[in-house]
Amino acid sequence: MNKEEEFELAVEKVLELLGEDPKREGLLKTPSRVAKSLKFLTEGYQQNPTEILNSALFTSSNDEMVVVRDIEFYSMCEHHMLPIIGRAHVAYIPDGKVVGLSKIPRVVNVFARRLQIQEQMTEQIADAFIDTINPKGVAVVVHARHMCMEMRGVQKINSTTVSSALRGLFKSDQRTRNEFYNIINTPATSNF
């Protein structure tokens, strides 16, 4: 029996334990769908953020802040395996190297597509940039809604959790930190 078959049998058992009939029409393909869904939602375990960043790293004289904000992500909490829905803001100050802009959201997804806690994910994103491109500083702010708080437990709808990870100049220099927070807190405009 391969892993996929094992997984499908486990989902079938969960359905039975919930009092459902896994043989009824609407649930016949549910074990397969759940297996495929969870494989996709946790694909970050098979991805390497260092390889992603190194695949588009370029020499540059730019030493000004680069910010990609409002990066949507979907994750699952490691405690209840329920969705975390949010957005991340990532900034770095280059020190001889810049990274292709599309790689920044890809790195966010690497860590979001794992069972997570928000605080850890925020740190992992920042550390991936520090370890790989060695910038003068990195800042990551994550805003997220946690379905484990909204759908169960305290059931507080629309509560948002904010976490941050500051490295280098973003941590040591107040002006740099303030510039970053001003950028991410300025309302977006659609008139580019």
HUBELTA-V458353 format. One record per helix or strand. SS is the DSSP state (2 for helix, 1 for strand). FROM is the first residue (numbers start at 0). LEN is the number of residues. If there is no record, write none. Layout:
BEGIN
SS,FROM,LEN
SS,FROM,LEN
END
This chain:
BEGIN
2,2,15
2,24,3
2,29,12
2,42,4
2,48,6
1,56,3
1,64,13
1,82,11
1,96,3
2,100,12
1,114,2
2,117,16
1,136,10
2,146,4
1,160,8
2,168,4
2,173,12
END
